[in-house]
Amino acid sequence: MTVKEAHYHFKLSYDRVDTSSKPDFNEAEVDYFLNEAFLMFINQRYNPMSNKYQKGFEQSQVRIDDLSTLTITYPLQPLIIPLLLSVDGVPVYEVKLNSLQYPYLHFISGVATTQGVDCQYESPIRIYSNDTLEEGFNDPFDSKDYNGVKATFGRSLDGTPSLLLHSKLEVTKLKLGYIKYPSKVSTGNYTYLDGVKYPENTFEVSSNVHQQIVNIAVTLAAMALENPNDVQIKLSKLNIHE
């Protein structure tokens, strides 16, 4: 579905093609709803607790296909050399998420190469919340770095988000998998709110889910205009698609 087709389907679904029964949205406003809907769709697929099936985006082949074009792994994301931040206690290494090959949205997985006394280890990245990290180090079944490098998310000194690796062994490099932030959906005819005139572009995912994203956008538009009848109709359509 091209972006022009997405606009047409949006207006048709909202009953506003060649009619003045409802206030019209301009191109920038329709693109805004489409972009918001796109992010909602990605988050719904990514988070198993945000959909009625409680499945993550790689727990069925359909969901793998849905976000495959946004999934970045090695070698699309080249090897990363983490920066050593601190040697007090357990050494901390930093990977700035705004320095990746593609704009980062969600973490998928990672494998760190760590240097032992006599050999190197390929250790999976294990994500911890900041309040459970210490428990992980004291866990006798999960305390060895070669079983997995512990990681948390936090703020860099320059204010950007970072992945922080906590490892007693030296971390020499890292393979990282993540979902990239999608390119802006735009007709290319105006300057966006951030001051950038984006080129004409449609949804950066498989065409079989484009209509689902348009339906989410229509729901958002109905909610913005506080039309409860339209909201209920569109929510019913979304549940059918889900």
C-alpha positions as CSV (number, residue, x, y, z in Angstrom):
1,M,0.0,0.0,0.0
2,T,1.5,3.3,-1.0
3,V,1.2,6.3,1.2
4,K,-1.4,7.8,-1.2
5,E,-3.4,4.6,-0.9
6,A,-3.0,4.7,2.9
7,H,-4.5,8.2,2.9
8,Y,-7.4,7.1,0.7
9,H,-8.1,4.1,2.9
10,F,-7.9,6.3,6.0
11,K,-10.5,8.7,4.6
12,L,-12.7,6.0,3.2
13,S,-12.7,4.1,6.5
14,Y,-13.5,7.4,8.3
15,D,-16.4,8.1,5.9
16,R,-14.9,11.3,4.5
17,V,-14.3,10.7,0.8
18,D,-16.3,13.4,-1.1
19,T,-18.3,14.2,2.0
20,S,-18.5,17.1,4.5
21,S,-20.2,15.0,7.2
22,K,-17.0,15.2,9.3
23,P,-14.2,17.7,9.5
24,D,-11.4,16.9,7.1
25,F,-7.8,16.2,8.1
26,N,-5.0,17.7,5.9
27,E,-2.1,15.5,4.7
28,A,0.2,16.3,7.7
29,E,-2.5,15.4,10.1
30,V,-3.3,12.1,8.4
31,D,0.4,11.3,8.3
32,Y,0.6,12.1,12.1
33,F,-2.2,9.5,12.8
34,L,-0.5,7.0,10.5
35,N,2.8,7.4,12.2
36,E,1.3,7.1,15.7
37,A,-0.6,4.0,14.6
38,F,2.5,2.5,13.2
39,L,4.3,2.8,16.5
40,M,1.3,1.4,18.3
41,F,1.3,-1.6,16.0
42,I,5.0,-2.2,16.5
43,N,4.7,-2.0,20.3
44,Q,1.7,-4.3,20.3
45,R,3.6,-6.9,18.3
46,Y,6.7,-6.5,20.4
47,N,5.1,-6.6,23.9
48,P,3.4,-10.0,24.6
49,M,1.3,-8.4,27.4
50,S,-0.2,-5.8,25.1
51,N,-2.2,-8.1,22.9
52,K,-4.9,-10.7,23.6
53,Y,-2.8,-13.6,22.5
54,Q,0.1,-12.6,24.9
55,K,2.7,-13.4,22.3
56,G,5.8,-11.5,21.4
57,F,6.8,-10.6,17.9
58,E,8.9,-13.8,17.3
59,Q,6.6,-16.3,19.0
60,S,4.7,-17.1,15.8
61,Q,5.7,-17.0,12.1
62,V,3.0,-14.4,11.4
63,R,4.5,-12.1,14.0
64,I,8.1,-12.8,12.7
65,D,6.9,-11.7,9.3
66,D,5.1,-8.6,10.5
67,L,8.3,-7.0,11.9
68,S,11.0,-8.7,9.9
69,T,11.9,-5.6,7.9
70,L,12.5,-3.6,11.1
71,T,14.6,-6.3,12.7
72,I,18.3,-5.4,12.7
73,T,21.0,-8.1,13.5
74,Y,24.6,-8.7,12.7
75,P,26.0,-8.0,10.1
76,L,23.5,-5.2,9.3
77,Q,24.5,-3.9,12.7
78,P,28.3,-4.1,12.6
79,L,30.2,-5.3,15.7
80,I,30.2,-2.8,18.5
81,I,33.2,-2.0,20.7
82,P,31.8,-0.9,24.1
83,L,33.3,1.9,26.1
84,L,34.7,1.1,29.5
85,L,33.0,3.6,31.9
86,S,34.0,2.4,35.4
87,V,36.3,-0.1,37.0
88,D,35.0,0.4,40.6
89,G,33.5,-2.9,41.8
90,V,32.2,-4.7,38.8
91,P,33.4,-2.9,35.6
92,V,30.7,-1.2,33.6
93,Y,30.8,-0.9,29.8
94,E,28.6,1.4,27.7
95,V,26.9,1.1,24.3
96,K,25.3,4.4,23.3
97,L,22.0,3.5,21.6
98,N,22.0,6.6,19.4
99,S,25.3,5.6,17.8
100,L,24.0,2.4,16.2
101,Q,23.8,1.8,12.5
102,Y,20.0,2.3,12.6
103,P,17.8,4.4,14.9
104,Y,17.1,2.2,17.9
105,L,13.6,1.4,19.2
106,H,13.5,-2.0,21.1
107,F,16.1,-4.5,22.3
108,I,15.9,-8.1,20.9
109,S,19.1,-9.8,21.9
110,G,22.9,-9.5,22.2
111,V,26.1,-11.6,22.4
112,A,29.2,-10.2,24.1
113,T,32.7,-11.5,23.5
114,T,34.5,-11.5,26.8
115,Q,38.1,-12.2,27.5
116,G,39.0,-14.8,30.2
117,V,42.4,-15.7,31.5
118,D,43.1,-18.2,28.8
119,C,40.3,-17.9,26.3
120,Q,37.4,-15.9,25.0
121,Y,33.7,-16.5,25.7
122,E,30.7,-15.8,23.6
123,S,28.2,-14.8,26.3
124,P,24.6,-13.9,25.8
125,I,23.3,-10.5,27.1
126,R,21.0,-10.9,30.0
127,I,18.8,-7.9,30.7
128,Y,18.2,-7.0,34.3
129,S,16.2,-4.2,35.9
130,N,18.4,-1.8,37.9
131,D,16.9,-3.0,41.2
132,T,17.6,-6.7,40.6
133,L,21.1,-6.4,39.2
134,E,22.8,-6.9,42.6
135,E,20.7,-10.0,43.2
136,G,22.0,-11.4,39.9
137,F,25.6,-11.0,41.0
138,N,24.8,-12.8,44.3
139,D,22.9,-15.6,42.6
140,P,25.2,-18.7,42.7
141,F,23.5,-20.2,39.6
142,D,23.9,-17.0,37.5
143,S,27.0,-15.2,38.8
144,K,29.6,-16.3,36.2
145,D,30.0,-13.9,33.4
146,Y,30.6,-16.6,30.8
147,N,27.1,-17.8,31.5
148,G,25.8,-14.4,30.4
149,V,26.8,-10.7,30.6
150,K,24.4,-8.8,32.8
151,A,23.0,-5.5,31.3
152,T,20.8,-2.7,32.2
153,F,19.5,0.4,30.4
154,G,20.3,3.9,31.6
155,R,21.2,7.4,30.7
156,S,24.6,8.4,29.3
157,L,26.6,11.4,30.6
158,D,25.4,13.3,27.5
159,G,21.8,12.5,28.2
160,T,21.3,9.9,25.6
161,P,20.0,6.3,26.3
162,S,22.6,3.6,26.7
163,L,22.9,-0.2,27.2
164,L,25.2,-0.7,30.2
165,L,27.1,-4.0,30.5
166,H,28.3,-5.2,33.9
167,S,31.0,-7.7,33.6
168,K,34.0,-8.9,35.6
169,L,35.5,-10.2,32.4
170,E,36.7,-7.7,29.8
171,V,34.1,-7.1,27.1
172,T,35.9,-6.7,23.8
173,K,33.0,-6.6,21.4
174,L,29.3,-7.0,21.1
175,K,26.7,-8.3,18.6
176,L,23.4,-6.5,19.1
177,G,19.9,-7.3,17.7
178,Y,17.1,-4.7,17.9
179,I,14.0,-3.3,16.3
180,K,14.8,-0.1,14.4
181,Y,12.7,3.0,14.6
182,P,10.6,3.0,11.5
183,S,11.1,5.7,8.8
184,K,8.4,8.4,8.8
185,V,5.3,7.8,6.8
186,S,4.9,10.9,4.7
187,T,3.4,12.2,1.5
188,G,6.6,14.3,1.1
189,N,4.6,17.5,0.5
190,Y,5.2,19.5,3.7
191,T,7.7,20.1,6.5
192,Y,7.1,17.9,9.6
193,L,6.8,19.2,13.1
194,D,10.5,18.5,13.7
195,G,11.5,20.9,10.9
196,V,12.4,18.1,8.4
197,K,10.8,17.6,5.0
198,Y,10.7,13.9,4.8
199,P,10.6,12.1,1.3
200,E,7.5,10.3,0.2
201,N,7.4,7.0,2.1
202,T,4.9,4.3,3.2
203,F,5.0,1.8,6.0
204,E,8.3,0.0,6.4
205,V,6.7,-3.4,7.0
206,S,5.0,-6.2,5.1
207,S,2.1,-5.0,3.0
208,N,-0.2,-7.6,4.6
209,V,-0.4,-5.4,7.8
210,H,-0.8,-2.0,6.2
211,Q,-4.6,-2.0,6.5
212,Q,-4.3,-3.0,10.1
213,I,-2.2,0.1,10.7
214,V,-4.6,2.3,8.9
215,N,-7.4,0.9,11.1
216,I,-5.5,1.9,14.2
217,A,-4.9,5.4,12.7
218,V,-8.7,5.8,12.1
219,T,-9.4,4.7,15.7
220,L,-6.9,7.4,16.9
221,A,-8.6,10.0,14.7
222,A,-12.0,9.0,16.0
223,M,-10.8,9.3,19.6
224,A,-9.2,12.7,18.9
225,L,-12.6,13.9,17.8
226,E,-14.3,12.2,20.7
227,N,-16.7,10.1,18.5
228,P,-17.5,7.1,20.6
229,N,-19.5,5.3,17.9
230,D,-16.6,5.4,15.5
231,V,-14.2,4.3,18.2
232,Q,-16.3,1.2,19.0
233,I,-16.6,0.3,15.4
234,K,-12.9,0.6,14.7
235,L,-11.9,-1.2,17.9
236,S,-14.1,-4.1,16.8
237,K,-12.2,-4.2,13.5
238,L,-8.8,-4.1,15.2
239,N,-9.8,-7.1,17.4
240,I,-10.8,-9.1,14.3
241,H,-7.4,-8.4,12.7
242,E,-5.5,-9.2,15.9
